[in-house]
């Protein structure tokens, strides 16, 4: 298939999401005929890959679990090699509403990266305790770095234009929170711009996210560590990303 500039690549990282990924893929495909769906099967041990194929997605299967960062770098490499100029991440668990994809993509008219943001006066998504404080601190620090008000820098619901796709191919860390905070800070230091678009998040269809107190405390400390690494890695790194011809 020859991919034209009016098509959008929807990247769906998935690890053991066999109960959710089929529904997500079908919802994305129903949202627009302009969406091409690629599921990155991140070393799943369940039927994730087959379910995604049956739902109509192209599946890239990794031999073992790399984490969201590794999966997304694989997806962006696919996007660059196939000439896409717009790509957007949608999580497999059903929390990102495919009906909001066009709204998030619209942010690319004014920036290189568009984040579908929680905590932006839309929806009823709430977080409490240490996790909330960690997310608040992350948002404020990254807002200062990007010179843009951001409320949700850990959201995976984000779109990238051609420049951002090339940046992500060049640098997209695999470690915890690197796929969101570190990759975003690196992109800003490389000269890319970012904007946020308010969206409402949905609850997971199947499975239970970890929200217990110990998990929240761990999230707090790991968030601080991830932010420190992101800031230390990138000072002064403002060279323009190279963009290959399509």
N, C-alpha and C positions, 0 to 999 in steps of 0.2 A: 504493500500500500504506500502511495506517495502522500506524505503528510504536508498539508498546506498550513499557512500561518493563521488560518481562521479556526484551526482545531486546537483543542485543549487536552493535555495529558493529565489525567487524574491518577495520582500515585497513592496506593493503599498498602502501607506496611502492615504485615499480619504475622503474628506468632500464636499458634494454637487458637485460632479464631474460627474454627470450623462451624460453630453454631451461629456466628454473626456475619461472616464475610459474604456469604451468598446474598443475604438481605441487603447489605450495604452496596454490593456491586449492582444488583438489580435496581436499587433506588437511584444510583448515580446514572446508570444508562437510561433510566426513564426520565431523568431530569433534563437531558438534552441529547440530541443526536450528534452534537459537536464534541462530545466527550469520548475520548479513548481511555479505557481503564486498564491500568497495569497493577496487578497485585504482586508485591514482593513478599514471597513466602520465606520468612526469616527462620529457616531451620525447624519448621513445625514438625511435631510428632503425631499430629492428628490429621484429619482429612482436609485441612485448610486449602491446599493447592487444588485438589480435585473439585471441591465445592466452588472455588473461585472460577475455575475453568468452565464448569457446568453453568455458571451464572453469566458467562460471556466475557470474562476478563482474560487478558494476556497474563500469564503467570511467570515470574522470574523466581526460580527456586534456589535459595542459598543452601549450601551443604550443611551448615550448622548455624546456630543462633549468633548473630552479630550485634543485636540490639537495634533500636530504631535508627540510630545514626548510620550504621553500616547499611541497613536496608534502604534508607533514603538516598544515600550516596549512590548506591546501585541504580535506584530509580532515576536520579538526575543524570547519571551517565547514559542511561537508555534514552532519556529525553534529548540530551545533546547530540547523541549519535543519530537520532532519527529526525533531527531538525525542528523540534518543537520550540516555539518561542514563548509559550505559556504553560506552566505546570502548577498543579496544586495538590497538596497532601490532604487526604481525607482518611481518618483513622477507621480501622475495620470494625470497631466495636459498636458502631451506630451512634456515637455521641455527636458527631458532626453531621448536621442536616444537609443532605445534598441540595436541598432547595436554596441554601445560602451560598452555593458555590459561585454563582454569577455575581453576587454582591461582593464577595471577597475578591474575585477577579477584577471587578471594577476599580478596586484600589490601585491596580497596576497602571491605570491611566495617569496617576500622580506620583508613583514611587516604583522602585524596583522590587520591593517585597511588600506584600499585603497580608496582614495577620487578622484572622477572624478571632476577635477578642471577646472573652468573657469579662464580666465586671465593667461593662461600658454602657450601663443604663438599658440593657436589653436582656430579657430572660430572667430566670429565677435561680440560676446556678449559684451555689454558695459553698464557701470553704471556711473552716474555722480553725482556731488554735495555731500551733506552730507553722502548719502548712500555709495558712493565710499570711502570717507575718513574713515568712520566707518569700512568698510570691510578691508581696507588697514591696519588700526591699529590692528584690530583683528588678521589678518593674521601674522603680524610681531610679536605680542606678543606670539601667540600660536606657531609660528616657533621657538622662543627662548626657550619656555617651552619644546617643543618636540625635539629640536635640529635637526630639519629638515626644509628645506625651503618649506613653504606652501604659496600658493597665494589665496586660496579660502576655508577658514575654515567654511563658512556658507553653502557650497554645501551639499545638501541632497543626492546627487548621490554618495553613498559610500558603500563599501563592507566590510564584516567582516568575519574573520575565526572563528574557534571554540572558541578560547580563547576570542576573542572580543564579540562573541555572549553571552558567559557566563557573561562577564563583563557588557554588556548592560542589561541583565536580572537582574543583581544585582543592577545596577544604571543607570537609563536613565531618567533624569528630564523632566517634562512635560511643564515647563514654557517657555515663549518666548525665543528663541535661545538656550534653554537648550538642545534641541535635537541635536544641531550641536556643538556649542562652548563648553558648559559645559560637555556634554557627552564625547567630545574628550579630553578635559583637564583631566577629571577624568580617562579616559582610559590610558593616558600617565603616570599619577601619579601612576596608578596601575601596571606599568611596560610594557604596550603594546607599540608596535611601529607603526608608521604611515608613509604612503607614498602617493604621489599624482600622478595621471595620467592625462595628458592633454586631455580634451574633448571639443567638441563644443556643446553649448546649442541651442535648437530650441525655437522659439516663442510659446506661448500658442496657442492651437488650438481654444478654446473657452474661453471667460472670459477675464477680463482685470486686471492685477496685479496693485497694488497701487504704483504709482511712483510720486505722486504729491508732491510739496515742503513740506507741513506739514507732510505728511507721512514719507518723507525722514528724516526730522529733528527728528521726534519721533524715527525712526529707529536708528539714531545716539546715542541718549541718552539711549535708551533701550539696545543697543549693549554694550555701556560702562558699564552699570549696570550689564548686564549678564556676561561680562568678569570679572568684579570685584568679583561677586559671585563665579564664577568658580575657580578663583585663591584662594579666601579665604577659600573655602570649602575643597580644596584638598592638601594643603601643607603637605609634609611628608607621604602622603598616597601612599605607593608603594608596598603594599602586592600583591602577585600573585593571580589572580582570580582563584577560584576553578573551575575545569572542571569536570563535571559529566561523567561517563562512558556511552557509547552508546551501 
